[in-house]
């Protein structure tokens, strides 16, 4: 999003912020260790 601010981060952005691999972040979400939301129209990684 160029020129716009969003409170949402992609898994890739959040993983970079936390200095972990995106797969680790997604695993944590599946395990319930962190909260995550599936948003329509977003890029899928992993």
VOPADO-890365 format. One record per residue: residue number from 1; x, z, y of N, C-alpha, C, CB in turn. Coordinates in steps of 0.02 Angstrom, whole numbers. Atoms other than C-alpha are relative to their C-alpha. Glycine has a CB too. Layout:
(NUM (X Z Y) (X Z Y) (X Z Y) (X Z Y))
...
This chain:
(1 (42 0 -59) (0 0 0) (44 0 62) (-47 60 0))
(2 (-41 5 -60) (91 -60 152) (-42 20 60) (27 -72 8))
(3 (34 -21 -61) (41 29 311) (-58 48 -12) (-24 -59 36))
(4 (54 -47 14) (-82 145 224) (29 61 -36) (-56 -34 -43))
(5 (-22 -61 33) (-63 324 164) (-52 18 -52) (9 58 52))
(6 (45 -20 54) (-136 386 1) (24 66 -28) (-4 -54 -54))
(7 (-19 -63 30) (-139 558 -77) (14 -9 -75) (-54 52 10))
(8 (-10 14 71) (-130 475 -249) (69 -30 -12) (-55 -46 -26))
(9 (-63 29 21) (33 435 -337) (-10 -34 -67) (57 54 -5))
(10 (1 29 66) (57 317 -481) (43 44 -45) (27 -74 1))
(11 (-41 -38 47) (136 388 -638) (74 -12 15) (-16 -19 -74))
(12 (-70 17 -16) (296 298 -590) (24 37 62) (7 -76 10))
(13 (-18 -34 -62) (297 372 -414) (7 76 -12) (-52 -13 55))
(14 (-2 -72 14) (259 548 -476) (60 18 -43) (-65 22 -35))
(15 (-58 -12 43) (392 536 -611) (65 -3 40) (3 -51 -57))
(16 (-59 5 -43) (521 480 -483) (7 62 43) (-5 -63 44))
(17 (0 -60 -42) (473 626 -369) (24 61 -40) (-70 12 29))
(18 (-18 -57 43) (492 748 -515) (66 -10 -37) (-55 12 -50))
(19 (-64 17 32) (651 662 -576) (-4 4 -76) (55 47 25))
(20 (9 8 72) (584 629 -751) (-19 -72 -14) (-54 50 -28))
(21 (21 67 19) (545 470 -846) (-76 -4 3) (26 -19 -71))
(22 (73 8 -1) (368 400 -825) (-32 18 -67) (-18 -71 19))
(23 (28 -16 66) (341 418 -1013) (-6 75 -9) (43 -30 -56))
(24 (2 -73 4) (381 604 -1000) (-60 27 39) (65 32 26))
(25 (56 -21 -41) (255 625 -861) (-67 -14 -34) (3 -35 68))
(26 (62 18 35) (120 533 -960) (-11 44 -61) (2 -74 -19))
(27 (5 -46 57) (158 641 -1112) (-25 68 23) (68 7 -35))
(28 (22 -64 -27) (138 798 -1008) (-75 -2 17) (41 19 63))
(29 (71 7 -17) (-31 733 -946) (-43 1 -63) (-12 -66 40))
(30 (38 0 63) (-90 698 -1124) (-2 69 -31) (31 -50 -49))
(31 (-3 -68 28) (-35 873 -1176) (-37 51 42) (73 21 -7))
(32 (36 -45 -45) (-130 949 -1029) (46 45 41) (-46 43 -40))
(33 (-48 -40 -39) (29 1020 -950) (-5 -14 74) (71 -13 -24))
(34 (12 18 -70) (-10 928 -788) (-67 -36 4) (58 -46 28))
(35 (64 33 -9) (-170 857 -717) (12 -72 22) (-43 37 52))
(36 (-5 70 -18) (-190 669 -706) (-68 -32 -2) (49 -37 -46))
(37 (64 36 -3) (-331 548 -668) (12 -74 -11) (-35 13 67))
(38 (-2 73 10) (-361 370 -725) (-41 -30 56) (-27 -21 -71))
(39 (34 33 -55) (-405 262 -575) (-7 -74 -16) (39 10 67))
(40 (10 71 15) (-480 90 -593) (41 -43 48) (-76 -18 5))
(41 (-36 47 -42) (-382 -56 -528) (72 19 13) (-34 -7 65))
(42 (-70 -20 -9) (-212 26 -548) (43 -31 -54) (7 76 -1))
(43 (-48 29 47) (-58 -39 -635) (13 48 -58) (65 -17 36))
(44 (-14 -41 59) (-30 24 -812) (73 -7 -17) (-45 -21 -60))
(45 (-70 0 20) (145 75 -863) (6 38 -66) (45 32 54))
(46 (-11 -40 60) (220 148 -1019) (9 -40 -58) (-53 47 -12))
